[in-house]
Amino acid sequence: AWLLLMLHFAEVEGDCLSDAIPLAQRKNLTALDLPELAVTANWMLTYPRPLSIFAPDWAAAKATTAVLEILIQERLGYLLLTSGSAGATTLDAMYALGGCSVNETSHDLSCEDEATNDHVSLGWTESYQLSWDLLHREYPDIAPRNLGNIGYVGTRSIYVPSSLQQEAYQAEGLPLHVYLSYNSSVHNPARYFDQVNVSNESLTSRLKPCNETRLMSRSLMTAYFQATGDSEGVDTLDGVVTGRCFEDFYWYAPACRGLSIATTCLMFFTGGDGWNMEEGMHKAAAWNMPLVIGVAKTDQDYAALPFEVSSIFYWWVPDATFLALKPMEIIFPGHDLTSWRRGDQRSAAKQISVDKYVSHDLRHLAPRVVQLVENFQMDLSMVNSMLEEQLNTREAYSLVACRWLQSNTQTWQTWLPKASECLPRF
């Protein structure tokens, strides 16, 4: 079976902008009369058809895509489709813009017909650099083009609710958004968090057992042991290293072992299979942080537990899941690339550029759209304001995007291509 994507016409209920180009005047992409192309390429035979945007399946990408959709339709006058699917990732978007298909059985990549499935995608990260390099090496003529950063970087880190940070700072000047405040030889940060009851069934019923988490990853746990020397935090059997499991559901940091968990330690929640729990382990061991790490059983549990239990948690930004907690990133020493390459994750994780991409053929088909995407810039505060509004109203992203556009005309007007400009092509 080949990867299937859902397509639908992108539109809001009526036009958003007062000077919108009417729907009846909007046009398809057409490959006719392209003087710079002396030979008819295979991809040209798939036109005319609407411009298509691929939206990865996360909140920030959906919000920024909704803004771009309105401008492409109402100010540049193109008919537009949006494609995507539940769980769609950067990799799915990369292949869609390249006109590639992946066989789910053999995992073979096919990009032979040169016809792109989609033309624009926002919100990519660099998590698939090897796949990007392969696509550009094997199919350089049809691989997507990177148009640069969207206006912010993505951050994956450990966060603390701002209310707890403020409480600790007011009580004793302890800044819980700084890693040194968690050194249990100097401070007792646990007093500001809920007591950890590791045998509480209402908690363990919402956690994954250790054998379903990254504690079972030989490579990650070997790297942890080699970087920290923490022999009591791992188990070794016949040369195979895995993370040590405590009470069936937890990993205890060195600062928590042999002590009263309830009074000296605090919970650190993550989700999935233990997203970045190995990073939390490295930091807890290196900086003497009294952490008990638990992995939420479901996505729903991951999203709910930090609201119900005063704790720190793994999160990524921008995202709407924990915005209501007004989280503060815990600041660690700046990213040390050399140490991370050795497997030592005690320093901060690398920030990730969030970028904009177009298909190889779009500059021929719609150079004004390409320039709009190149100029498109939304900073983190803009995106977070949209995510928070959508979270509060539960309205469609198209409606939230429309209100943002109506309130920020001076910002987005600078993105529009000037009618008199001569636009370059790829």
Solvent accessible surface area in square Angstrom, and as a share of the most:
residue,aa,sasa,rsa
1,A,89,0.69
2,W,117,0.41
3,L,65,0.32
4,L,150,0.75
5,L,47,0.23
6,M,124,0.55
7,L,111,0.55
8,H,107,0.48
9,F,122,0.51
10,A,5,0.04
11,E,118,0.53
12,V,23,0.13
13,E,167,0.75
14,G,55,0.52
15,D,79,0.41
16,C,12,0.07
17,L,14,0.07
18,S,127,0.82
19,D,85,0.44
20,A,17,0.13
21,I,51,0.26
22,P,63,0.40
23,L,110,0.55
24,A,102,0.79
25,Q,126,0.56
26,R,26,0.09
27,K,102,0.43
28,N,55,0.28
29,L,1,0.01
30,T,62,0.36
31,A,6,0.05
32,L,136,0.68
33,D,137,0.71
34,L,22,0.11
35,P,122,0.76
36,E,72,0.32
37,L,50,0.25
38,A,106,0.82
39,V,122,0.70
40,T,88,0.51
41,A,27,0.21
42,N,89,0.45
43,W,13,0.05
44,M,29,0.13
45,L,134,0.66
46,T,54,0.31
47,Y,21,0.08
48,P,91,0.57
49,R,53,0.19
50,P,24,0.15
51,L,0,0.00
52,S,3,0.02
53,I,0,0.00
54,F,0,0.00
55,A,17,0.13
56,P,0,0.00
57,D,52,0.27
58,W,75,0.26
59,A,19,0.15
60,A,3,0.03
61,A,1,0.00
62,K,78,0.33
63,A,0,0.00
64,T,0,0.00
65,T,3,0.02
66,A,6,0.04
67,V,0,0.00
68,L,0,0.00
69,E,20,0.09
70,I,3,0.02
71,L,0,0.00
72,I,0,0.00
73,Q,14,0.06
74,E,5,0.02
75,R,64,0.23
76,L,11,0.06
77,G,2,0.02
78,Y,20,0.08
79,L,43,0.21
80,L,2,0.01
81,L,31,0.15
82,T,12,0.07
83,S,2,0.01
84,G,11,0.11
85,S,28,0.18
86,A,94,0.73
87,G,51,0.49
88,A,2,0.01
89,T,45,0.26
90,T,3,0.02
91,L,45,0.22
92,D,28,0.14
93,A,0,0.00
94,M,4,0.02
95,Y,25,0.09
96,A,2,0.02
97,L,0,0.00
98,G,0,0.00
99,G,9,0.08
100,C,6,0.04
101,S,42,0.27
102,V,31,0.18
103,N,31,0.16
104,E,96,0.43
105,T,114,0.66
106,S,58,0.37
107,H,140,0.63
108,D,88,0.46
109,L,44,0.22
110,S,43,0.28
111,C,2,0.01
112,E,126,0.57
113,D,84,0.43
114,E,57,0.26
115,A,17,0.13
116,T,3,0.02
117,N,69,0.36
118,D,1,0.00
119,H,0,0.00
120,V,0,0.00
121,S,0,0.00
122,L,0,0.00
123,G,1,0.01
124,W,3,0.01
125,T,36,0.21
126,E,68,0.30
127,S,67,0.43
128,Y,74,0.28
129,Q,93,0.41
130,L,154,0.77
131,S,27,0.17
132,W,43,0.15
133,D,56,0.29
134,L,69,0.34
135,L,0,0.00
136,H,59,0.26
137,R,158,0.58
138,E,98,0.44
139,Y,45,0.17
140,P,79,0.49
141,D,110,0.57
142,I,8,0.04
143,A,0,0.00
144,P,0,0.00
145,R,59,0.22
146,N,70,0.36
147,L,28,0.14
148,G,30,0.29
149,N,51,0.26
150,I,0,0.00
151,G,26,0.25
152,Y,14,0.05
153,V,60,0.34
154,G,8,0.08
155,T,17,0.10
156,R,92,0.34
157,S,10,0.07
158,I,4,0.02
159,Y,10,0.04
160,V,0,0.00
161,P,7,0.04
162,S,15,0.10
163,S,71,0.46
164,L,17,0.09
165,Q,17,0.07
166,Q,96,0.43
167,E,88,0.39
168,A,0,0.00
169,Y,124,0.47
170,Q,151,0.67
171,A,70,0.54
172,E,88,0.40
173,G,40,0.39
174,L,6,0.03
175,P,38,0.24
176,L,0,0.00
177,H,50,0.22
178,V,45,0.26
179,Y,33,0.12
180,L,98,0.49
181,S,4,0.02
182,Y,0,0.00
183,N,38,0.19
184,S,44,0.28
185,S,92,0.60
186,V,103,0.59
187,H,62,0.27
188,N,60,0.31
189,P,1,0.01
190,A,7,0.06
191,R,148,0.54
192,Y,20,0.08
193,F,13,0.05
194,D,61,0.31
195,Q,129,0.57
196,V,5,0.03
197,N,80,0.41
198,V,26,0.15
199,S,92,0.59
200,N,59,0.30
201,E,135,0.60
202,S,76,0.49
203,L,17,0.08
204,T,17,0.10
205,S,59,0.38
206,R,61,0.22
207,L,0,0.00
208,K,40,0.17
209,P,41,0.26
210,C,5,0.03
211,N,109,0.56
212,E,98,0.44
213,T,11,0.06
214,R,54,0.20
215,L,3,0.02
216,M,76,0.34
217,S,31,0.20
218,R,155,0.57
219,S,84,0.54
220,L,51,0.25
221,M,0,0.00
222,T,42,0.25
223,A,30,0.23
224,Y,0,0.00
225,F,69,0.29
226,Q,140,0.62
227,A,30,0.23
228,T,40,0.24
229,G,51,0.49
230,D,18,0.09
231,S,67,0.43
232,E,103,0.46
233,G,0,0.00
234,V,4,0.03
235,D,60,0.31
236,T,87,0.50
237,L,135,0.67
238,D,136,0.70
239,G,66,0.64
240,V,46,0.27
241,V,15,0.08
242,T,31,0.18
243,G,2,0.02
244,R,79,0.29
245,C,49,0.29
246,F,37,0.16
247,E,107,0.48
248,D,97,0.50
249,F,51,0.21
250,Y,1,0.00
251,W,0,0.00
252,Y,19,0.07
253,A,0,0.00
254,P,52,0.32
255,A,11,0.09
256,C,1,0.00
257,R,43,0.16
258,G,88,0.84
259,L,105,0.52
260,S,61,0.39
261,I,25,0.12
262,A,37,0.28
263,T,74,0.43
264,T,44,0.26
265,C,1,0.00
266,L,0,0.00
267,M,2,0.01
268,F,1,0.00
269,F,0,0.00
270,T,0,0.00
271,G,0,0.00
272,G,17,0.16
273,D,65,0.34
274,G,0,0.00
275,W,71,0.25
276,N,29,0.15
277,M,2,0.01
278,E,15,0.07
279,E,6,0.03
280,G,0,0.00
281,M,0,0.00
282,H,2,0.01
283,K,3,0.01
284,A,0,0.00
285,A,28,0.22
286,A,32,0.25
287,W,58,0.20
288,N,45,0.23
289,M,0,0.00
290,P,1,0.00
291,L,0,0.00
292,V,0,0.00
293,I,1,0.01
294,G,0,0.00
295,V,3,0.02
296,A,1,0.00
297,K,90,0.38
298,T,56,0.33
299,D,91,0.47
300,Q,134,0.60
301,D,19,0.10
302,Y,8,0.03
303,A,36,0.28
304,A,30,0.23
305,L,2,0.01
306,P,5,0.03
307,F,96,0.40
308,E,102,0.46
309,V,32,0.19
310,S,33,0.21
311,S,0,0.00
312,I,0,0.00
313,F,0,0.00
314,Y,12,0.05
315,W,6,0.02
316,W,77,0.27
317,V,20,0.11
318,P,14,0.09
319,D,13,0.07
320,A,12,0.10
321,T,42,0.24
322,F,0,0.00
323,L,22,0.11
324,A,69,0.53
325,L,35,0.17
326,K,130,0.55
327,P,24,0.15
328,M,62,0.28
329,E,54,0.24
330,I,0,0.00
331,I,88,0.45
332,F,13,0.05
333,P,45,0.29
334,G,62,0.59
335,H,64,0.28
336,D,62,0.32
337,L,85,0.43
338,T,86,0.50
339,S,13,0.09
340,W,59,0.21
341,R,186,0.68
342,R,167,0.61
343,G,15,0.14
344,D,18,0.09
345,Q,25,0.11
346,R,88,0.32
347,S,6,0.04
348,A,22,0.17
349,A,20,0.15
350,K,108,0.46
351,Q,100,0.45
352,I,10,0.05
353,S,38,0.24
354,V,8,0.04
355,D,17,0.09
356,K,2,0.01
357,Y,15,0.06
358,V,0,0.00
359,S,0,0.00
360,H,13,0.06
361,D,0,0.00
362,L,0,0.00
363,R,19,0.07
364,H,23,0.10
365,L,17,0.08
366,A,1,0.00
367,P,26,0.17
368,R,88,0.32
369,V,0,0.00
370,V,0,0.00
371,Q,29,0.13
372,L,0,0.00
373,V,0,0.00
374,E,66,0.30
375,N,50,0.26
376,F,0,0.00
377,Q,79,0.35
378,M,0,0.00
379,D,61,0.32
380,L,58,0.29
381,S,80,0.51
382,M,46,0.21
383,V,0,0.00
384,N,37,0.19
385,S,57,0.37
386,M,2,0.01
387,L,1,0.00
388,E,65,0.29
389,E,56,0.25
390,Q,30,0.13
391,L,40,0.20
392,N,113,0.58
393,T,60,0.35
394,R,177,0.64
395,E,58,0.26
396,A,57,0.44
397,Y,43,0.16
398,S,26,0.17
399,L,67,0.33
400,V,0,0.00
401,A,0,0.00
402,C,15,0.09
403,R,89,0.33
404,W,22,0.08
405,L,0,0.00
406,Q,101,0.45
407,S,91,0.59
408,N,43,0.22
409,T,51,0.30
410,Q,160,0.71
411,T,42,0.24
412,W,8,0.03
413,Q,88,0.39
414,T,93,0.54
415,W,9,0.03
416,L,22,0.11
417,P,9,0.05
418,K,114,0.48
419,A,99,0.77
420,S,110,0.71
421,E,80,0.36
422,C,130,0.78
423,L,35,0.18
424,P,94,0.59
425,R,98,0.36
426,F,86,0.36
